């Protein structure tokens, strides 16, 4: 049954609210790619210069310490994390922290694939953080800074010991370019440019501290390493990886796109400006949620709520009275209605997360578009709830 409720009159200019790949930067057009080194070897002078520039701008915009290595690696953030896990772990015991699906994936890799014996696992349900005070930093530690599928992030790096003996491996893919990371407390940082800067998929960034480099040169894993995971050559760090000599063949079209995004970020004022944009975007959505009776943030504590991947739960009593299957159908109907209206694309909760909505509020999103989206969210919910009530009245 169709319910006739007047829809909002204005649509977002850019309806791309996906949590990855994310919206392109404001004003982006295909013209920005015209200088890409297409048809050229990635080893050519022109291509290598672009790769070196991408590394240099990454360091500048993110304010990464000068003695940390930065490399472009294959297979997005996942590839970067896997390189770190397979190359560095096994020298000592490992603590793995997980509170959403990607963190759970790293637990699986450490336990089921690498089959390390001395592993401690710290987990929490979606919407919460584990007790971080239990972590032993004399061991290696693996964690995700910002849980993309739960909307829960660590508030800062103060829980990490400055006197640690182990390495801290941080999957930071939804945090970099939108949150302040204390690199002095992190030894491996991984991310993909497809997130906060809206780049194209398929490439990852691997950042190594001097302590991580020392581990690579002093410890050799007992298992074989595929070619794309090998960070050393002859027992020494393969420095070429961190000087634009990538292990595999990168897409120079994607590199050009990343360069455009980095230059845009620099033109705004760098990291402080990007963080401010993400914070302002989050505040628009958070203000809406706080005054809306049918929604709440999946992240329970305000101090741990992500300013990029905002995960929302429907708490309306009529919705809560439905069984899980019908709740899922109701949420899916809202998402599909907004997509068909050209208002919001790809805002379903992640498949492993609790049923709900997930809206990206990173730095490439415009405040005005989020303000418009909130009106459409209310509209879509009212329409679906009215349809639900009308359907229940028709039943015997």
C-alpha positions as CSV (number, residue, x, y, z in Angstrom):
1,X,0.0,0.0,0.0
2,X,1.4,3.4,-1.0
3,X,1.1,6.1,1.7
4,X,0.8,9.7,0.4
5,X,3.2,11.8,2.5
6,X,4.8,14.9,1.0
7,X,8.5,14.4,0.4
8,X,11.1,17.1,0.9
9,X,11.5,19.5,-2.0
10,X,15.3,19.6,-2.1
11,X,17.8,16.7,-2.7
12,X,21.5,16.5,-1.7
13,X,23.8,17.8,-4.5
14,X,25.9,14.7,-4.0
15,X,23.9,11.7,-2.6
16,X,27.1,9.5,-2.1
17,X,27.1,8.7,1.6
18,X,28.8,5.3,1.2
19,X,31.4,4.3,3.8
20,X,33.8,3.2,1.1
21,X,34.6,4.0,-1.5
22,X,33.5,7.4,-0.3
23,X,32.3,10.5,-2.0
24,X,34.8,12.4,-4.2
25,X,36.0,15.7,-3.0
26,X,33.7,18.8,-3.6
27,X,34.1,20.1,-7.2
28,X,35.8,16.9,-8.5
29,X,35.5,16.2,-12.3
30,X,37.1,13.8,-14.7
31,X,39.2,16.7,-15.9
32,X,41.5,16.4,-12.8
33,X,42.8,13.1,-14.2
34,X,44.0,14.5,-17.6
35,X,47.7,14.6,-16.5
36,X,47.7,10.9,-15.4
37,X,50.7,8.9,-16.6
38,X,48.5,6.5,-18.7
39,X,50.2,4.0,-20.9
40,X,53.5,4.5,-19.1
41,X,55.4,2.0,-17.0
42,X,55.2,2.7,-13.3
43,X,58.9,2.5,-13.3
44,X,59.3,5.3,-15.8
45,X,60.6,8.7,-14.5
46,X,57.3,10.4,-14.9
47,X,55.3,7.7,-13.1
48,X,57.9,7.3,-10.3
49,X,57.9,11.1,-9.7
50,X,54.1,10.9,-9.2
51,X,54.4,8.0,-6.8
52,X,57.1,9.9,-4.8
53,X,54.9,13.0,-4.8
54,X,52.0,11.0,-3.4
55,X,54.2,9.7,-0.6
56,X,55.5,13.2,0.2
57,X,52.1,14.8,0.2
58,X,50.7,12.0,2.4
59,X,53.5,12.7,4.9
60,X,52.8,16.5,4.7
61,X,49.1,16.4,5.0
62,X,48.9,13.7,7.7
63,X,51.9,15.2,9.6
64,X,53.7,11.8,9.8
65,X,57.1,11.9,11.5
66,X,60.1,12.2,9.0
67,X,61.7,8.9,10.2
68,X,58.5,6.9,9.5
69,X,58.5,5.1,6.1
70,X,55.4,5.4,3.8
71,X,54.7,2.9,1.0
72,X,52.0,2.4,-1.5
73,X,51.0,-1.3,-1.5
74,X,48.5,-3.5,-3.2
75,X,45.0,-4.6,-2.2
76,X,43.7,-1.6,-0.3
77,X,43.9,-1.4,3.5
78,X,43.4,-5.1,3.8
79,X,46.5,-5.7,1.8
80,X,48.5,-3.3,4.0
81,X,47.3,-4.9,7.2
82,X,48.0,-8.4,5.9
83,X,51.6,-7.4,4.9
84,X,52.1,-6.2,8.5
85,X,50.6,-9.2,10.2
86,X,52.4,-11.8,8.1
87,X,55.8,-10.0,8.1
88,X,56.0,-8.8,11.7
89,X,54.0,-11.1,14.0
90,X,55.4,-14.3,15.7
91,X,58.4,-12.8,17.5
92,X,56.4,-12.5,20.8
93,X,52.9,-12.9,22.1
94,X,50.1,-10.9,20.5
95,X,47.1,-9.1,21.9
96,X,44.3,-8.5,19.3
97,X,41.5,-6.0,20.0
98,X,38.2,-6.3,18.1
99,X,34.9,-4.6,18.4
100,X,33.5,-4.9,14.9
101,X,33.8,-7.0,11.8
102,X,37.2,-5.9,10.4
103,X,38.9,-6.3,13.8
104,X,37.3,-9.7,14.0
105,X,38.9,-10.5,10.6
106,X,42.3,-9.7,12.0
107,X,41.6,-12.0,14.9
108,X,40.8,-14.8,12.4
109,X,44.1,-14.1,10.5
110,X,46.2,-14.2,13.6
111,X,44.6,-17.3,15.1
112,X,43.4,-19.4,12.2
113,X,45.8,-18.5,9.3
114,X,49.0,-17.6,11.1
115,X,48.1,-20.1,13.8
116,X,50.1,-18.2,16.5
117,X,49.9,-20.0,19.9
118,X,50.4,-17.1,22.3
119,X,47.4,-14.9,21.4
120,X,45.0,-13.0,23.7
121,X,41.8,-11.7,22.3
122,X,39.8,-8.7,23.7
123,X,36.4,-8.2,22.2
124,X,33.3,-6.1,22.8
125,X,29.8,-6.1,21.2
126,X,28.9,-3.7,18.4
127,X,28.6,-0.2,19.9
128,X,31.2,-0.6,22.7
129,X,34.9,-0.8,23.2
130,X,36.7,-3.5,25.1
131,X,38.5,-2.7,28.4
132,X,41.7,-1.3,26.9
133,X,43.5,-1.2,30.3
134,X,43.9,-5.0,30.0
135,X,46.3,-4.7,27.0
136,X,49.9,-5.7,27.6
137,X,52.2,-3.6,25.5
138,X,55.2,-5.8,26.2
139,X,53.4,-8.0,23.6
140,X,52.5,-7.0,20.0
141,X,49.1,-5.4,19.7
142,X,46.7,-5.3,16.7
143,X,43.7,-3.0,16.7
144,X,41.5,-0.9,14.5
145,X,41.4,2.8,15.4
146,X,38.0,3.5,13.9
147,X,35.5,0.7,13.6
148,X,33.9,1.4,10.2
149,X,31.1,-1.1,10.7
150,X,30.3,-0.2,14.3
151,X,30.9,3.6,14.3
152,X,33.1,3.1,17.4
153,X,36.6,4.6,17.6
154,X,39.2,4.9,20.3
155,X,39.1,8.4,21.7
156,X,42.9,8.8,21.6
157,X,46.1,6.9,21.9
158,X,46.7,7.4,25.6
159,X,45.9,3.8,26.4
160,X,49.1,2.8,24.5
161,X,52.3,2.7,26.6
162,X,55.1,4.9,25.5
163,X,57.5,2.4,27.1
164,X,56.2,-0.6,25.1
165,X,58.4,-3.5,24.1
166,X,56.0,-4.9,21.5
167,X,54.8,-3.3,18.3
168,X,51.5,-1.6,17.9
169,X,49.8,-2.4,14.5
170,X,46.9,0.0,13.8
171,X,44.3,-0.4,11.0
172,X,43.5,3.3,10.7
173,X,41.6,3.3,7.4
174,X,38.5,5.2,8.4
175,X,40.4,7.5,10.8
176,X,43.3,9.0,8.8
177,X,42.5,12.4,7.2
178,X,39.6,12.9,9.7
179,X,41.1,12.2,13.2
180,X,44.3,13.0,15.0
181,X,46.5,10.0,15.4
182,X,49.5,10.0,17.8
183,X,52.1,8.4,15.6
184,X,54.6,8.2,18.4
185,X,52.5,5.5,20.0
186,X,51.9,3.6,16.7
187,X,54.4,1.4,14.9
188,X,52.5,0.3,11.9
189,X,49.6,2.4,10.4
190,X,47.6,1.2,7.5
191,X,44.8,2.8,5.4
192,X,43.3,3.1,2.0
193,X,42.8,6.4,0.2
194,X,39.3,5.3,-0.9
195,X,38.0,6.4,2.5
196,X,38.2,9.9,3.9
197,X,39.8,11.4,0.7
198,X,37.3,9.6,-1.6
199,X,40.0,7.9,-3.8
200,X,39.5,4.8,-5.9
201,X,39.7,1.3,-4.5
202,X,42.6,-1.2,-4.8
203,X,45.5,0.5,-3.2
204,X,46.7,0.7,0.4
205,X,49.2,2.7,2.4
206,X,51.6,1.1,4.8
207,X,53.4,3.4,7.3
208,X,56.3,1.9,9.4
209,X,58.0,3.4,12.5
210,X,61.7,2.9,13.1
211,X,60.8,0.2,15.6
212,X,58.8,-1.7,13.0
213,X,61.7,-1.5,10.6
214,X,64.1,-2.8,13.2
215,X,61.7,-5.8,13.7
216,X,61.6,-6.5,10.0
217,X,65.4,-6.6,9.9
218,X,66.0,-8.7,13.0
219,X,63.2,-11.2,12.8
220,X,62.3,-13.7,10.1
221,X,58.8,-15.4,10.2
222,X,58.8,-19.2,10.1
223,X,56.2,-19.3,7.3
224,X,56.7,-18.5,3.6
225,X,55.8,-15.0,2.5
226,X,54.1,-14.3,-0.9
227,X,56.0,-11.9,-3.1
228,X,53.5,-9.0,-2.5
229,X,54.0,-9.4,1.3
230,X,57.9,-9.2,1.2
231,X,59.1,-6.0,2.8
232,X,62.8,-7.1,3.1
233,X,65.5,-8.1,0.7
234,X,68.6,-9.8,1.9
235,X,67.6,-9.3,5.5
236,X,67.3,-5.5,5.1
237,X,64.3,-3.3,4.5
238,X,63.4,-3.0,0.8
239,X,63.7,0.8,0.8
240,X,62.5,1.0,-2.8
241,X,58.9,0.3,-1.7
242,X,59.0,3.5,0.3
243,X,60.6,5.5,-2.5
244,X,57.9,5.0,-5.1
245,X,59.1,1.5,-6.3
246,X,55.9,-0.4,-5.6
247,X,55.9,-4.2,-5.3
248,X,53.1,-4.6,-7.8
249,X,51.9,-2.4,-10.7
250,X,49.8,0.5,-9.4
251,X,47.1,2.2,-11.4
252,X,48.5,5.5,-12.4
253,X,45.0,6.8,-12.9
254,X,44.2,6.1,-9.3
255,X,47.5,7.7,-8.2
256,X,46.6,10.8,-10.2
257,X,43.2,10.9,-8.4
258,X,44.9,10.5,-5.0
259,X,47.3,13.4,-5.9
260,X,44.3,15.6,-6.7
261,X,42.6,14.7,-3.3
262,X,45.9,15.4,-1.4
263,X,46.3,18.8,-3.1
264,X,42.7,19.6,-2.3
265,X,43.3,18.7,1.3
266,X,46.5,20.8,1.4
267,X,44.7,23.8,-0.1
268,X,42.1,23.6,2.7
269,X,44.8,23.8,5.4
270,X,45.8,20.2,5.7
271,X,44.9,17.8,8.5
272,X,43.3,20.4,10.9
273,X,40.9,21.5,8.2
274,X,40.0,17.9,7.3
275,X,39.3,17.0,10.9
276,X,37.2,20.2,11.3
277,X,35.1,19.3,8.2
278,X,34.5,15.8,9.5
279,X,33.6,17.0,13.0
280,X,31.2,19.5,11.6
281,X,29.6,16.9,9.4
282,X,29.2,14.5,12.3
283,X,27.7,17.3,14.5
284,X,24.9,17.8,11.9
285,X,23.9,14.1,12.0
286,X,24.4,13.8,15.7
287,X,22.2,16.8,16.4
288,X,19.5,15.2,14.2
289,X,19.8,11.9,16.1
290,X,19.6,13.5,19.5
291,X,16.3,15.3,18.7
292,X,14.8,12.3,16.8
293,X,12.8,9.8,18.7
294,X,13.1,6.9,16.3
295,X,17.0,6.8,16.0
296,X,20.0,6.4,18.2
297,X,23.7,6.1,17.7
298,X,25.0,2.5,17.8
299,X,28.1,3.8,19.6
300,X,26.9,4.0,23.2
301,X,29.5,6.5,24.5
302,X,29.7,10.0,23.0
303,X,33.5,9.9,23.5
304,X,33.9,6.9,21.2
305,X,31.6,7.9,18.4
306,X,33.2,8.0,15.0
307,X,33.1,11.3,13.1
308,X,33.3,9.4,9.8
309,X,31.3,6.1,9.8
310,X,28.2,7.0,11.8
311,X,26.1,3.8,12.5
312,X,22.5,4.3,13.6
313,X,19.9,2.0,15.1
314,X,16.1,2.4,14.8
315,X,14.6,2.4,18.3
316,X,10.9,3.2,17.5
317,X,8.7,0.9,19.6
318,X,6.7,-0.4,16.6
319,X,9.9,-1.3,14.9
320,X,11.3,-3.0,18.0
321,X,8.1,-5.1,18.2
322,X,8.9,-6.7,14.8
323,X,10.9,-9.9,14.6
324,X,14.5,-9.7,13.2
325,X,13.5,-10.6,9.6
326,X,10.8,-7.9,9.5
327,X,13.2,-5.3,11.1
328,X,15.7,-6.1,8.4
329,X,13.0,-5.7,5.7
330,X,11.8,-2.4,7.2
331,X,15.4,-1.0,7.2
332,X,16.0,-2.2,3.7
333,X,12.9,-0.5,2.5
334,X,14.1,2.9,3.9
335,X,17.5,2.5,2.2
336,X,15.9,1.5,-1.1
337,X,13.4,4.3,-1.0
338,X,16.1,6.9,-0.5
339,X,18.3,5.4,-3.2
340,X,15.4,5.3,-5.7
341,X,14.7,9.0,-4.9
342,X,18.3,9.8,-5.7
343,X,18.9,11.1,-2.1
344,X,21.3,8.7,-0.5
345,X,23.3,5.7,-1.9
346,X,24.7,2.8,0.1
347,X,23.6,3.7,3.6
348,X,22.7,0.2,4.9
349,X,24.5,-1.1,7.9
350,X,27.4,-3.4,7.2
351,X,26.2,-7.0,6.5
352,X,27.7,-8.4,9.8
353,X,26.5,-5.4,11.9
354,X,23.2,-5.0,13.7
355,X,20.4,-3.9,11.4
356,X,20.4,-0.2,10.8
357,X,21.8,2.7,8.8
358,X,25.4,3.9,8.2
359,X,26.1,7.4,7.0
360,X,29.5,8.6,6.0
361,X,30.4,12.1,7.3
362,X,34.0,12.3,6.3
363,X,35.8,15.4,5.0
364,X,34.6,15.1,1.4
365,X,30.9,15.4,2.4
366,X,29.3,18.8,2.5
367,X,27.3,20.0,5.5
368,X,24.4,21.2,3.4
369,X,24.0,17.7,1.9
370,X,23.8,16.2,5.3
371,X,21.3,18.7,6.5
372,X,19.1,17.9,3.5
373,X,19.6,14.2,4.1
374,X,18.2,14.4,7.7
375,X,14.9,15.6,6.3
376,X,14.7,12.7,3.9
377,X,15.5,10.2,6.6
378,X,12.5,11.5,8.6
379,X,10.3,11.3,5.5
380,X,11.4,7.8,4.6
381,X,10.8,6.5,8.1
382,X,7.4,8.1,8.4
383,X,6.4,6.6,5.0
384,X,7.6,3.1,5.9
385,X,6.0,3.2,9.4
386,X,2.7,4.4,7.9
387,X,2.9,1.5,5.4
388,X,3.6,-0.9,8.2
389,X,0.5,0.2,10.1
390,X,-1.7,0.2,7.1
391,X,-0.6,-3.4,6.3
392,X,-1.3,-4.5,9.9
393,X,-4.8,-3.1,9.7
394,X,-5.5,-5.1,6.6
395,X,-4.6,-8.4,8.4
396,X,-7.5,-10.4,9.9
